[in-house]
Amino acid sequence: MPVKMIISLSMCAMCLEGSVKNGKTIYEVNCANCHSINMSGGMGKDFNLVSYARKKEDIKAYVQNPSGEFRRFGYTSNAMPKFDISDEDATDVAEFIDSLQPFKEWMRK
């Protein structure tokens, strides 16, 4: 494998890791008060369940516009506040949530 390709793949992997790492920080600051990641309770749905049931794009859309997306997620009302986070941070928190479960409901045949 050419050296340039190895370097490019390594850089790409670091970018992906960085987004999950930043997403975890965003989770801890903005989401952890309501959403657990280890089934320890909370007002909101556990993010392990969200990770299993939702695609990254859907998670990001909900994070950015909960009052406009709650019906699409199957909820009858919205209790989640809108957080003032950047598009990049919304992407990163969606990456973090998505990383919690390697297998997804939508993968089932």
N, C-alpha and C positions, 0 to 999 in steps of 0.2 A: 504494500500500500504506500503510495507516495507520501512524503513528509507533509506537504501542503494539505493533503486531504485529512491526515491525522490531526493536524493543528486545527483545521476547520471544524472537524467533528468534536474535538475537545472544547473549542470555544462555544460551539452550539450547545453542548451538554452543560457548560457553566452558565449560559444564559437561562436555560431551562431550570436549573437548580436555583439560580438567583430569583427567578419569578416565584417559585414555590416558597423559598425562604422569605421573601418579602410578603407573599400572600399569608404566610403564617403570622407574621408580625401584624399585618392588617387585621387578620382574624382576632388576634389577642387583644388589640386595641379597640376594635369596633364590634365584634361579633360574639366574643366569649361570654359576655354577660347573659346572653339569651340562648346561645347554641353551644352544646357540648360536642366533643368529637370522640367521646368514649362512653356514650350512653349513661352519663352521670346526671342527666336531668337538665332542666332549663325550660324556659317558656317556649322557645323555638324548637324546630325539628333538629334532631341530632345530625351533624354534618356527615357522619358515616352513611346515614340513610339517604341524605341528599346526594352524596357522591355516587351511590349505587343507582339512584333513580333518574338523575338529571345529567344532561350533557353540559360541557363547559360553557357553551354559548348561551344556554338557557340560564345557567347560574349567574353569569355576568349580566344578562338582561335583567334578571330579578334584582340583583344587587344595585344596579343603576336606576331602576324604576319599579320599586316594589308595589306602589299603588296602581301602576298600569299593567303589571304582570301577574298579580295574585290569582286572578280567575284562570289564567292559562295554566297555573300550577295546581289548580283544583281546590283552591281555598275559597270560602264564601265571604271572607273579609280579610283585610290587611292589617296586621299589627306591627309590621316591620317599618321602622323609620327609614327615611332616605338619608344616606350618609353622603357628606360632601367629600368624595374621594375622586381622584383622577381616573381617567380611562385606563391608564397603565395599572393603577392599584386595583381597579375592578377586575382587570384581566388576571392579575397576580393572585387575588383571593380566589377567583374561580379556578385557577391552576392548582392552588393549595387544596381546595375542597375536592377537586377532581382526583387529586393524588391519593386521597385517603382510601379509596377502594380500587383494586386492580381490575375487578370484574364488575360489569355494569348490567343493569336490567335489560337495556336495549341490545346487548350482545347475545341474549338468549335466543334460541331458535324455536 
